[in-house]
Amino acid sequence: MTEKEVNPHFEDFLFDWEHKFYFLVGGYGSSKSYHVALKLVLKLLEERRTALVVREVYDTLRDSTFELLSEIIVDLDLEGKVKPISSPMQIRFPNGSKIIFKGMDKPVKLKSIHNISIVWIEECSEVKYAGFKELIGRLRHPKLKLHMVLSTNPVSTANWSYKYFFKDPKNNVHVLDDVDLYRDRVVIIKDTYYHHSVADDNLFLPESYIEQLEDLKTHDPDLHRIARRGRFGVNGIRVLPQFVVAPHEEVMAAIQAIKSPVKRNGMDFGFESSYNALVRLTVDHKEKILYIHWEYYKNKMTDDRTAAEIMEFKESRELIRADSAEPKTIAYYRQMGFNMQPAKKFAGSRLQYTKKVKRFKKIVCSSNCVNVKSELEDLTYAVDKNGEIIEDEFNIDPHTFSAIWYALDDYEVADMKGYAATVSSKARIGVR
């Protein structure tokens, strides 16, 4: 028997083997990886099992999980009994248990693995969703209960790990609100054990380390959210910081109150991995507010099926401005009786359209438009190799944003600087 001091917040997690999935998310220095490694060692000492430890890139395993497990073996006075082997990386136990290490950058090597009853995916947010599904398929044993442990620092809410274990509005997935996890710290839903941790949970950290994390609040708020608070969110610079979501009834009431509303419709085309996105917009030109209050969003739909589902536009003869890169598709809809016109596209049009939308003082999205919300609420700019933003590229391909571009093809938002100057000038004239 060897006594080992552990952080109290992880005690229950260490000895809980009642669930299939264990999802650990937390800030820097919270000791989540250490306690996952300790959990594995204790379990494999107790039962004869084969565990698989995975990261996206194989070469990163040596200086992270392999080294951490090796240190724990020394701390538990198990040297000579439990043997870390460096080439190929594995750890062997006296009862026949073993830990093997694989990278998802070499997926072919997973096919030779059998009888895996425990998988640990370290930094699971870096692993692709296809890799996660492959690992679930590798998790099988004729007799033993199966477990998968996933650990990560929080990333963007656009990451698959967030969408799978928390919320994915686009696919009507709502398993757990992450805010509830931050409050309760440990949550169990069906066969998944959720655990949240921050640096304060690690009683072995020096106070100076926590102070360094606190300093990030001023210099790098995004990193402070991740490293200090251990919370998911938006990584990067938001494209539309003025974007808000409001109840559908409130949005429609606000639109009814506009004296001279500007109504527009726009459509982006897609099929396999992209989407047919059609939106209805109303602009309050005086107040410079854009309202988004209706959406159609589907893929893998042939034109005839889509036409049948948006028949109301044919009946109302509403003008739809659509992606000019698809002239055959536009011609089909026109032949079917739809009032559809191509929106202008030109060199630099993506940037100009983006700047146009950004000029609105406020963008209000109806709560009914779940796909607009999903794509635009946390839309951020892509960055180049130097970390500089690329003003016409984004973290995702936002089909609803393209539809909005096309809808506003012939509408011009007054530049807010010029608008402010005009208002100021009129005010001075009025005073005289």
C-alpha positions in Angstrom: 0.0 0.0 0.0 1.2 3.5 -0.9 -0.6 6.6 0.2 -1.0 9.2 -2.5 -2.3 12.7 -1.9 -4.8 13.9 -4.5 -6.9 17.0 -5.1 -10.2 16.7 -3.4 -12.2 17.8 -6.4 -11.0 14.7 -8.3 -11.5 12.1 -5.6 -14.9 10.8 -6.7 -13.8 10.9 -10.4 -10.7 8.7 -9.6 -12.7 5.7 -8.4 -15.9 6.1 -10.4 -16.1 3.4 -13.1 -19.9 3.3 -13.5 -20.2 5.2 -16.7 -19.1 4.8 -20.3 -18.0 8.3 -21.0 -16.0 10.7 -18.8 -15.7 14.2 -20.2 -13.2 16.4 -18.3 -12.9 20.1 -19.3 -10.9 22.7 -17.4 -8.5 25.6 -17.3 -4.7 25.5 -17.3 -3.0 23.8 -14.3 -6.3 22.3 -13.0 -4.6 18.8 -12.8 -7.2 17.0 -14.9 -4.7 15.2 -17.1 -2.8 14.1 -14.0 -5.8 12.6 -12.4 -6.9 10.8 -15.6 -3.5 9.2 -15.8 -3.7 8.2 -12.1 -7.2 6.8 -12.6 -5.9 4.6 -15.5 -2.9 3.3 -13.5 -5.1 2.4 -10.5 -7.6 0.6 -12.7 -5.1 -1.4 -14.6 -3.4 -2.5 -11.3 -6.7 -3.8 -10.1 -8.0 -5.5 -13.3 -6.3 -7.0 -16.3 -7.1 -4.6 -19.2 -5.7 -3.0 -22.3 -6.0 0.8 -22.4 -5.4 3.0 -25.4 -4.1 6.5 -25.0 -4.6 8.8 -28.0 -3.8 12.3 -29.2 -4.2 13.7 -32.7 -0.5 13.6 -33.4 1.5 10.6 -32.2 4.8 12.5 -31.6 3.1 14.7 -28.9 2.3 11.6 -26.7 5.9 11.1 -25.5 6.3 14.4 -23.8 2.7 14.5 -22.4 0.8 11.4 -21.5 3.7 8.9 -21.6 5.9 11.1 -19.4 3.0 11.8 -17.0 2.2 8.1 -16.6 5.8 7.3 -16.1 6.1 9.9 -13.3 3.0 8.5 -11.6 4.6 5.0 -11.6 7.6 6.4 -9.8 5.4 8.4 -7.3 3.6 5.1 -6.5 6.8 3.2 -5.9 6.0 0.9 -8.8 9.3 1.0 -10.5 10.5 -2.5 -11.5 6.9 -3.8 -11.3 5.2 -1.5 -13.9 7.4 -1.0 -16.8 7.3 2.0 -19.2 8.8 0.9 -22.6 9.9 3.8 -24.9 10.0 2.0 -28.3 7.3 1.4 -29.2 5.7 3.4 -26.4 3.7 1.2 -24.0 3.4 0.5 -20.3 3.2 -3.1 -19.0 1.8 -4.2 -15.7 2.6 -7.3 -13.6 -0.9 -8.7 -14.0 -0.8 -8.5 -17.8 -2.5 -5.1 -18.2 -0.9 -2.7 -20.6 -1.3 0.8 -22.0 -0.6 1.4 -25.6 -0.2 4.8 -27.4 -1.5 5.8 -30.8 -1.8 9.0 -32.8 -4.8 9.8 -35.0 -2.4 11.0 -37.7 -1.7 7.3 -38.4 -5.2 5.9 -38.3 -4.2 2.7 -40.2 -2.4 1.5 -37.1 -5.6 1.5 -35.1 -6.9 -1.4 -37.2 -4.5 -3.9 -35.6 -5.7 -3.1 -32.0 -8.0 -5.6 -30.3 -9.8 -6.0 -26.9 -9.5 -2.3 -25.9 -11.7 -1.7 -22.9 -10.5 1.8 -22.0 -9.7 4.7 -24.3 -8.2 8.0 -23.1 -8.4 10.8 -25.7 -6.1 13.6 -24.4 -6.9 17.1 -25.9 -9.9 15.5 -27.5 -10.9 18.8 -29.2 -7.8 18.4 -31.4 -9.0 15.0 -32.6 -11.4 15.1 -35.6 -14.9 14.0 -35.2 -14.3 11.1 -37.7 -11.4 10.0 -35.4 -13.7 10.1 -32.4 -16.2 7.8 -34.1 -13.4 5.5 -35.2 -12.2 5.2 -31.6 -15.7 4.3 -30.4 -15.6 1.5 -32.9 -12.3 0.3 -31.5 -13.7 0.2 -27.9 -14.8 -3.4 -27.5 -14.2 -6.3 -25.3 -16.2 -9.6 -24.9 -16.5 -9.4 -21.1 -15.2 -6.1 -19.6 -17.2 -2.9 -19.2 -16.1 -0.3 -21.7 -15.0 3.2 -20.8 -13.8 6.3 -22.7 -12.2 9.3 -21.0 -12.0 12.6 -22.9 -10.0 15.5 -21.5 -9.5 19.0 -23.0 -9.0 22.6 -22.4 -12.2 24.4 -23.6 -12.2 25.5 -27.2 -14.8 27.2 -29.5 -18.4 26.1 -29.2 -18.1 25.3 -32.9 -15.9 22.3 -32.0 -17.4 18.8 -32.4 -16.7 18.0 -28.7 -18.9 20.8 -27.6 -21.6 20.0 -30.1 -21.6 16.2 -29.2 -21.5 16.5 -25.4 -23.3 19.8 -24.9 -25.3 21.6 -27.6 -25.6 21.6 -31.3 -28.7 23.8 -32.2 -28.3 23.1 -36.0 -28.9 19.4 -35.4 -31.4 19.9 -32.5 -28.9 18.4 -29.9 -29.2 19.7 -26.3 -27.6 17.3 -23.9 -26.3 19.7 -21.2 -25.9 23.5 -20.9 -22.2 24.1 -20.2 -23.2 26.9 -17.8 -24.8 24.3 -15.6 -21.6 22.4 -15.5 -19.6 25.4 -14.5 -22.0 25.9 -11.6 -22.3 22.3 -10.4 -18.7 21.2 -11.3 -19.8 17.6 -11.7 -22.8 16.5 -13.7 -24.0 13.0 -14.6 -26.3 12.6 -17.6 -27.3 9.1 -18.6 -24.0 7.3 -19.3 -21.7 10.4 -19.3 -19.8 11.8 -16.3 -19.0 15.5 -16.8 -16.2 17.2 -14.7 -15.2 20.8 -14.7 -12.0 22.1 -13.0 -9.9 25.3 -12.8 -6.5 26.1 -11.3 -8.0 26.7 -7.8 -8.8 23.0 -7.7 -5.1 22.1 -7.8 -3.9 22.6 -4.3 -0.3 21.9 -5.3 -0.1 24.9 -7.6 2.0 28.0 -6.5 0.0 31.1 -6.0 2.2 32.9 -8.6 0.9 30.6 -11.3 -2.7 31.6 -10.6 -1.7 35.2 -10.5 -0.2 34.8 -14.0 -3.5 33.4 -15.2 -5.4 36.3 -13.7 -3.1 38.8 -15.6 -4.5 37.4 -18.8 -7.8 39.1 -18.1 -6.4 42.5 -19.2 -4.0 41.4 -22.0 -5.9 38.5 -23.6 -9.6 38.0 -22.5 -10.1 35.0 -24.8 -7.2 33.1 -23.3 -8.3 34.2 -19.8 -11.7 32.5 -20.4 -10.0 29.4 -21.5 -7.0 29.2 -19.2 -8.3 30.8 -16.0 -12.0 30.1 -16.1 -12.0 26.9 -18.2 -15.0 27.8 -20.2 -16.1 27.2 -23.8 -16.8 30.3 -25.9 -15.8 32.2 -29.0 -12.1 32.0 -29.9 -11.0 34.9 -32.0 -12.5 38.2 -33.2 -16.2 38.1 -33.8 -17.3 39.2 -37.3 -20.7 40.6 -36.1 -20.4 41.8 -32.5 -23.7 43.7 -32.9 -25.6 40.4 -33.5 -28.3 39.5 -31.0 -31.1 37.0 -30.7 -34.6 38.0 -29.6 -37.9 36.1 -29.2 -39.7 35.8 -32.5 -42.8 37.7 -31.3 -40.7 40.7 -30.2 -38.8 40.7 -33.6 -42.1 40.7 -35.6 -43.6 43.4 -33.3 -40.5 45.6 -33.9 -40.8 45.1 -37.7 -44.5 46.1 -37.6 -43.5 49.4 -35.9 -41.1 50.4 -38.8 -42.6 53.2 -40.8 -40.9 52.4 -44.1 -39.5 48.8 -43.9 -37.1 47.6 -46.5 -37.8 43.9 -47.2 -35.3 41.6 -48.8 -34.8 37.9 -49.5 -31.5 36.1 -50.3 -30.5 32.5 -51.2 -27.3 30.6 -51.2 -27.2 27.2 -53.0 -25.7 24.0 -51.7 -26.1 20.2 -51.9 -23.8 17.7 -50.3 -21.8 19.3 -47.5 -23.1 22.8 -48.0 -26.7 24.0 -47.6 -29.5 25.7 -49.5 -30.0 28.8 -47.2 -32.8 31.2 -47.8 -33.6 34.1 -45.5 -36.1 36.9 -45.2 -34.8 40.2 -43.9 -36.3 43.5 -43.0 -34.3 46.7 -42.6 -35.1 49.7 -40.5 -33.2 52.1 -42.7 -33.6 55.1 -40.3 -32.3 53.3 -37.3 -29.8 51.2 -39.2 -31.1 47.9 -37.8 -31.2 44.6 -39.7 -33.9 42.1 -38.7 -33.6 38.4 -39.7 -36.9 36.7 -39.2 -37.4 33.7 -41.4 -35.0 30.9 -42.7 -35.0 27.8 -44.8 -31.9 25.6 -44.4 -31.4 22.2 -45.8 -28.9 20.1 -47.8 -29.0 17.1 -50.0 -32.1 18.5 -51.6 -32.6 18.5 -55.4 -33.9 21.7 -56.9 -37.4 20.3 -57.6 -37.8 19.2 -53.9 -36.5 22.6 -52.7 -38.9 24.4 -55.0 -41.8 22.5 -53.6 -40.8 23.4 -50.0 -40.4 27.2 -50.7 -43.5 27.4 -52.9 -44.8 30.4 -50.9 -42.2 32.6 -52.6 -43.6 31.6 -56.0 -47.1 32.4 -54.9 -46.2 35.7 -53.3 -43.9 36.7 -56.2 -41.3 37.9 -53.6 -38.0 38.7 -55.2 -35.2 36.4 -54.2 -31.6 37.5 -54.9 -29.4 34.4 -55.3 -25.9 33.3 -55.8 -24.9 34.3 -59.3 -22.3 31.4 -59.4 -25.2 29.1 -60.1 -26.9 30.4 -63.3 -28.4 27.0 -64.2 -30.1 26.8 -60.8 -31.4 30.3 -61.1 -32.7 29.6 -64.6 -34.5 26.5 -63.3 -36.3 28.4 -60.5 -37.3 31.2 -63.0 -38.7 28.5 -65.3 -40.7 27.2 -62.4 -42.2 30.7 -61.9 -40.1 32.0 -59.1 -39.1 35.7 -59.1 -35.3 35.1 -58.7 -32.4 37.3 -59.8 -28.7 36.8 -59.6 -26.9 38.9 -57.0 -23.7 40.7 -58.2 -20.4 39.0 -57.6 -17.1 40.7 -58.4 -13.5 40.6 -57.3 -13.5 41.6 -53.6 -17.3 41.2 -53.3 -17.0 39.0 -50.2 -15.2 41.7 -48.3 -17.5 44.5 -49.5 -20.6 42.5 -48.6 -19.1 41.7 -45.2 -18.4 45.4 -44.5 -21.9 46.3 -45.6 -23.5 44.0 -43.0 -21.1 45.2 -40.3 -22.3 48.8 -40.9 -25.7 48.0 -39.2 -25.8 49.4 -35.7 -27.7 46.3 -34.7 -28.5 42.9 -36.2 -31.5 41.2 -34.6 -32.2 37.6 -35.3 -35.5 35.8 -34.5 -35.3 32.9 -32.1 -37.0 30.9 -34.8 -33.9 31.2 -37.1 -31.8 28.6 -35.3 -29.3 28.1 -38.2 -28.7 31.8 -38.6 -28.0 32.0 -34.9 -25.8 28.9 -35.0 -23.6 30.3 -37.8 -23.5 34.0 -37.1 -23.6 34.4 -33.3 -20.1 33.1 -32.8 -18.7 33.7 -36.3 -15.1 34.7 -36.2 -12.4 35.8 -38.7 -9.9 33.3 -40.0 -6.3 34.2 -39.3 -3.1 33.9 -41.4 0.2 32.3 -40.3 1.2 35.5 -38.6 -2.1 35.6 -36.5 -3.5 38.5 -38.5 -7.2 38.3 -39.4 -8.3 37.7 -43.0 -11.3 40.0 -43.4 -13.2 37.9 -46.0 -12.5 34.4 -44.5 -14.1 32.8 -41.4 -13.8 29.9 -39.0 -16.7 28.2 -40.8 -18.5 28.4 -44.1 -21.6 30.4 -43.1 -24.2 29.8 -45.7 -26.8 32.1 -44.0 -24.3 34.9 -44.1 -23.9 34.4 -47.9 -27.7 34.5 -48.2 -27.8 37.8 -46.3 -25.1 39.2 -48.6 -27.2 38.4 -51.7 -30.4 39.7 -50.1 -28.7 43.1 -49.5 -27.3 43.2 -53.1 -28.9 46.5 -54.1 -29.3 48.0 -50.6 -26.6 50.3 -49.2 -26.2 50.9 -45.5 -25.1 54.5 -44.8 -21.5 54.5 -43.5 -21.9 55.2 -39.8 -19.1 57.8 -39.8 -20.9 59.8 -42.5 -24.2 59.2 -40.9 -23.0 60.6 -37.6 -21.5 63.6 -39.3 -24.8 64.4 -41.0 -26.7 64.1 -37.8 -24.2 66.3 -36.0 -24.4 68.9 -38.8 -28.2 69.0 -38.7 -28.1 69.4 -34.9 -25.9 72.4 -35.2 -28.1 74.0 -37.9 -31.1 73.4 -35.6 -29.5 75.2 -32.7 -28.9 78.3 -34.8 
